[in-house]
Amino acid sequence: MTKTLTGKVALVTGGSRGIGAASARALADEGANVAISYVASADKAEAVVKELKAKGVEARAFKDRAASRSMCCSLARSTPT
């Protein structure tokens, strides 16, 4: 089966839990390298990163609030390629 997102990078805000974590997992299943942001749950974020890496993709977690355009741009520049 071909993974449609191999070679792509995804940034998921709120990726340490709930819908964000589920989205990050789905993107990794399709081959995307994934960066997730979180506000307060560093342990949960690192657990998600560990899961994503086990799927064979690059993954990182960043503590940041994606409340402004400048913050989102900063996160995007920091994502794994």
C-alpha positions as YAML, in Angstrom:
chain: A
units: angstrom
residues:
- id: 1
  name: MET
  ca: [0.00, 0.00, 0.00]
- id: 2
  name: THR
  ca: [1.36, 3.42, -0.97]
- id: 3
  name: LYS
  ca: [1.42, 6.04, 1.75]
- id: 4
  name: THR
  ca: [0.05, 9.19, 0.15]
- id: 5
  name: LEU
  ca: [1.81, 11.68, 2.45]
- id: 6
  name: THR
  ca: [5.34, 10.31, 2.39]
- id: 7
  name: GLY
  ca: [7.80, 13.21, 2.14]
- id: 8
  name: LYS
  ca: [5.27, 15.72, 3.44]
- id: 9
  name: VAL
  ca: [5.26, 17.55, 6.77]
- id: 10
  name: ALA
  ca: [2.16, 18.19, 8.85]
- id: 11
  name: LEU
  ca: [1.73, 20.61, 11.73]
- id: 12
  name: VAL
  ca: [-1.05, 19.70, 14.15]
- id: 13
  name: THR
  ca: [-1.99, 22.24, 16.80]
- id: 14
  name: GLY
  ca: [-3.35, 20.74, 19.99]
- id: 15
  name: GLY
  ca: [-1.74, 17.44, 19.02]
- id: 16
  name: SER
  ca: [-1.19, 16.08, 22.51]
- id: 17
  name: ARG
  ca: [-4.74, 14.85, 23.05]
- id: 18
  name: GLY
  ca: [-8.19, 14.31, 21.61]
- id: 19
  name: ILE
  ca: [-8.90, 15.14, 17.98]
- id: 20
  name: GLY
  ca: [-5.44, 16.68, 17.52]
- id: 21
  name: ALA
  ca: [-3.67, 13.48, 18.61]
- id: 22
  name: ALA
  ca: [-6.00, 11.39, 16.44]
- id: 23
  name: SER
  ca: [-5.25, 13.65, 13.46]
- id: 24
  name: ALA
  ca: [-1.51, 13.37, 14.07]
- id: 25
  name: ARG
  ca: [-1.77, 9.56, 14.16]
- id: 26
  name: ALA
  ca: [-3.80, 9.48, 10.93]
- id: 27
  name: LEU
  ca: [-1.28, 11.72, 9.17]
- id: 28
  name: ALA
  ca: [1.60, 9.53, 10.34]
- id: 29
  name: ASP
  ca: [-0.26, 6.43, 9.14]
- id: 30
  name: GLU
  ca: [-0.19, 8.00, 5.68]
- id: 31
  name: GLY
  ca: [3.57, 8.66, 5.92]
- id: 32
  name: ALA
  ca: [3.72, 12.33, 6.90]
- id: 33
  name: ASN
  ca: [6.36, 13.63, 9.28]
- id: 34
  name: VAL
  ca: [4.43, 15.35, 12.06]
- id: 35
  name: ALA
  ca: [5.03, 18.27, 14.39]
- id: 36
  name: ILE
  ca: [2.53, 18.77, 17.18]
- id: 37
  name: SER
  ca: [2.05, 21.76, 19.42]
- id: 38
  name: TYR
  ca: [0.75, 21.70, 22.97]
- id: 39
  name: VAL
  ca: [0.10, 24.23, 25.71]
- id: 40
  name: ALA
  ca: [0.38, 22.36, 29.01]
- id: 41
  name: SER
  ca: [0.64, 18.59, 28.54]
- id: 42
  name: ALA
  ca: [4.32, 17.92, 27.85]
- id: 43
  name: ASP
  ca: [4.06, 14.28, 29.00]
- id: 44
  name: LYS
  ca: [1.06, 13.62, 26.78]
- id: 45
  name: ALA
  ca: [2.74, 15.34, 23.84]
- id: 46
  name: GLU
  ca: [5.89, 13.25, 24.21]
- id: 47
  name: ALA
  ca: [3.77, 10.08, 24.42]
- id: 48
  name: VAL
  ca: [2.12, 10.99, 21.10]
- id: 49
  name: VAL
  ca: [5.53, 11.73, 19.55]
- id: 50
  name: LYS
  ca: [6.77, 8.32, 20.67]
- id: 51
  name: GLU
  ca: [3.73, 6.67, 19.04]
- id: 52
  name: LEU
  ca: [4.29, 8.57, 15.80]
- id: 53
  name: LYS
  ca: [7.98, 7.66, 15.65]
- id: 54
  name: ALA
  ca: [7.03, 4.01, 16.13]
- id: 55
  name: LYS
  ca: [5.10, 4.33, 12.86]
- id: 56
  name: GLY
  ca: [8.39, 5.14, 11.10]
- id: 57
  name: VAL
  ca: [8.01, 8.90, 10.68]
- id: 58
  name: GLU
  ca: [9.83, 11.89, 12.15]
- id: 59
  name: ALA
  ca: [7.90, 13.63, 14.90]
- id: 60
  name: ARG
  ca: [8.46, 16.47, 17.35]
- id: 61
  name: ALA
  ca: [6.46, 18.31, 19.98]
- id: 62
  name: PHE
  ca: [6.61, 22.06, 20.56]
- id: 63
  name: LYS
  ca: [5.22, 23.96, 23.52]
- id: 64
  name: ASP
  ca: [3.40, 26.86, 21.95]
- id: 65
  name: ARG
  ca: [0.02, 28.46, 21.67]
- id: 66
  name: ALA
  ca: [-1.10, 28.67, 18.06]
- id: 67
  name: ALA
  ca: [-3.21, 31.71, 18.79]
- id: 68
  name: SER
  ca: [-1.59, 34.06, 16.32]
- id: 69
  name: ARG
  ca: [-0.30, 33.95, 12.79]
- id: 70
  name: SER
  ca: [3.26, 34.70, 13.90]
- id: 71
  name: MET
  ca: [3.21, 31.77, 16.33]
- id: 72
  name: CYS
  ca: [1.91, 29.44, 13.61]
- id: 73
  name: CYS
  ca: [4.65, 30.62, 11.24]
- id: 74
  name: SER
  ca: [7.27, 30.02, 13.90]
- id: 75
  name: LEU
  ca: [5.97, 26.49, 14.47]
- id: 76
  name: ALA
  ca: [5.92, 25.79, 10.74]
- id: 77
  name: ARG
  ca: [9.57, 26.82, 10.37]
- id: 78
  name: SER
  ca: [10.48, 24.42, 13.20]
- id: 79
  name: THR
  ca: [8.78, 21.33, 11.80]
- id: 80
  name: PRO
  ca: [10.85, 18.27, 10.85]
- id: 81
  name: THR
  ca: [11.49, 17.82, 7.12]
...
